């Protein structure tokens, strides 16, 4: 699993670097281009830097090997870190909403047209970041990496809303100067919705929710090809960080010795961990046919 760990950590370092550069670029263009929607976007990218750093710390901790005090490893720290990332998302949405409402109440100049060019570039970059990080989260089975990917997507949504708002302000002219503030307010609502989408699977992981049907099917298929296995019964899977723990009931012939049943279960365990290296814990209970 060290390959997945290294892959996830490299991806997070890329996220931190990209978010820092984009936060600076958005802030400069937003301030000089008179667009609060872009400034709000810069605020979210700044929180992204902190949340990605938090994800990095969480990944390093959650992938620590099991010890005497943590026999199942430290994997449950990952969804806990995801909850913290959700907190960052909700906090940034709250700040954006507050500042947007404040700006809507006060008349101000329309944004500069060149802010639209900057936003097109930003949207493209953030969507590419989302697709890349989301792909890596699927490869590594990392909940917190998926949360980081959605951070990029929510950033792209905020930028898109800013683009729409600024376009309205520029096209409609006088009286529509605060359109980009309304766009930022709408984007804040989208960020909160995305936060829920991230929160829900992390909560399921903490609660050991049954959501691993595909993995269970693979486990049963592998088991049926092992010599001495008649069938499998109960199969429970728990996710812990990048790894999984499995409890499996194995059915063997009822007239064989305890030693033979034990050897079959060991063959099965070795086969499962060879073909599914993400299974760090496999507990097999032998049942007679």
N, C-alpha and C positions, 0 to 999 in steps of 0.2 A: 504493500500500500504506500510505500515511500514515493513511488512514481507519481501517484495521484496527489500526494501531499506536496511534492515539489512543483507539480504542474499548477495546483491551486495557488500556491504561494507566489509563483512567478506571475500568475494572472492578476493577483491582488496588487503586487508592486506596480504593474502596468496601469491598473485602475487609479492608484494613488497619484502616480506621475501625470496621467492624462487629466484627471480631475483638477489637479493643482494648476496646470497650464491653462485649462479652459476657464477656471474661476477667475484667474488674473485677466485673461482676454475679455471675458464677459463684463467684468467690473469696469475695465478701462473704456470699452466701447459704450457701455450703458451710461456711465457718468458723462462722458464727452458727447454722446449721442442723444442725451436727454431722454433716455428710456428707462422707466422704473422696472418694466417687465424684464429687461436684460439685467438690471441690478439684482432683481429678485432671483433671476436665473443664476447669477454669480453667487448669491447667498446659498442657494441649494447645492451648487458645485463645491462650495467651501465645506458645507456639512458632509458632502460626499467624501471629501478627503479624510475627515475625522472618522466617519463610519467605516470607510475602507481600511483605515489603520486599525480600527477595532476588530474588523473581520480578520485581518492579518494576525493580530494577537490571539484571537479566538482559535484560528486554524492551527497555529503553532501549539497552543495548549491542548486542544481537543485531540490532536494526533499523538500526544505523548503515550508511550506504552502503558499497559496495565501495571499496577503495583499492589502492594499489600493492602493499602487503604482503598484502592479503586480497582477491584478485580475485573470489572467490565471495561476498564479503560476510562478515558476522559472525554469520550465523544459527545456526551450530552451537553458539554459546554458550548458546542456549535449552535444548536437552536437557541440557547440562552443569549448568545451574541447576536443572533438574528433578531431577537426581541429588542435588543439595544439599537440595532440598525433601524428597526421600525420606529423606535422612539425618535431617532434623528430625523426620519422622514416626516413624522407628525409635527415635530418641533419646527422644521423648516417650512412646512405648509402653514403653520400658525403664524410664523414671522412674516411670511409672504402675504398672508391674508390681512394681517394687521396693517402692514405698510401700504398695501394696495388700497384698503378702505380709507386710510389717512390721505393718500394722494388723490383719490377720487373726489374727496371733499374740497380739495384746494385746486384752483385753476393753474395750469402750467402750460408751457410750450409743447408743441407737437414734437415727437422724436425726429431725429435726422434720418434721411432716406438710406444712408449707407449702413445703418444698423440692420437693414434687411439682408444685405449681402453677408454680413457677419453671422446672422442667424441661420442662413441656409447652410453655411459651412459647418456651424456648430451642430445643427440637427443631423447632418450627414455623419459627422464624426461620432456623435453620441449613439446613433443607431448602430453604427459599425461596432462600437464598444459593447453595446448591449448584445448583439448577435455573437460576438467573440466570447464574452464572459459567460453568456448563457450556454453556449456550446461546451465550454470548459466545465461548467457546473454539472451538465448532464454526463460528461465523461467521468468526472470525479465523484458524482453523487453528493456534492456538497450543498447543503441547505443555505449556508451563509454566503456562498459564492453566487447562488441563485438570487439571494436578496441583493447582493451587490450589482448583479446584472440588471435587476429591476430598478435599481437606483439610476443606472444609465438610461433606461427606458423612460423613467419619470422625468429625468432631465431633458430628454429629447421632446417629451410632451410639453414641458414648460416652455421650451424654446419655440415649439410650433405655435403654441398659444400666443407667445410674444410676437411672433411673425404675423399672425392673423390680426392681432390688436394693433400693431404698428401700421400694417397695411390699411386697415380701416381708418386710422387717424390721418394718414397721409392722403388717402383717396377722398375721404369725406370732408376733410378740411376743418375749418373753424367750428367749434362746438363738440368735436370728437377727439380732442387732444388726450382725453383720459381713457381712450379705448384700450391702450396697452395695459393700463392698470386693471381694467375689467378682465382682460385676458390673463393677467397674472393671478387674479382671484379665482378664475375658473381653473387654472392650472393647479392651484393649491388643492382644490377639490379632487382633481385627478390623482394628485400625489397621495392623498389620504386613502383613496380607493386602492391604489397600487400597494400601499402599506398593508392593507387588509389582505391582499392576495399573497403577500410575503408572509404575513403573520400566521395565516391559517395552516399551511403545511408544517411550519415550525412547531406550532402547538400540537399538531398530530404526532410529530416525532417525539416530543416530550411525553405525550400520553400513550406512546406505543400503539398508535392507531393502526388498524389492519388496512394497509394500503400497498402491500407488496405482492399482489397476486402473480405478476409476471415472474418475479424471482422464485416464488414458491413452485410455480409450474416448472421452471428450469431445474430446481432441486429434485422434484419428483421424477423428471425425465432422466436425470443423471443416476438417481437411486435405482431405477428400474433396470439399468444396464449393468449394475454391479452383481457379480456372481453371489448367489445365496440369498439375495433379496427377493421376497415374494411380492411385497407391496409396501406402501407407506401409509400411515394413518394421519394423526394430527401433525401439523407443521406450523409453527409460530415463528415469525421473524420480527426482530427489533432492530431499528437503525440507531447507531451511535456514532455521530460524526460522519466520517467517510466509510465506516465499517458496519457490518451486520452481525447479529448473534441469532443463531437458529436453534430451536428446540424441535426435534423430529422423533416421531414414533415409527419404529421400523418393524415390519412383520417378517419373521423367518419361520422355517419349519419347526413344529412343536416338539419333534423327537430328537433334535440335535443337542449336543452338550452346551453348557454355559460357555466353555472356552470357544467353541465354534461360533456361537452367537456373538461373542465378544470380538472375534477376529473379523466377522462380517461387518460389524458396526465400525471397526477401525478402517477397514478397506473403504467403506462408504465415506467416512469422514475425510480420509486422505484424498479420495476422488473429488469430493465436493470442493475442498480447499484448493486443489490443484486447478480445477476448471473455473471456480468462482473465488479468486483470491481475496475478494472483499469480505468473505465470510471468515472473520477472525475467531469466532466461537461457534462450535457445533456440538450440541449436547444431544446424544441419541439414546432413546429408551427402546429396548428390545422387547417385542411382543411375540408370543407364540401363535402360529397359525391355528 
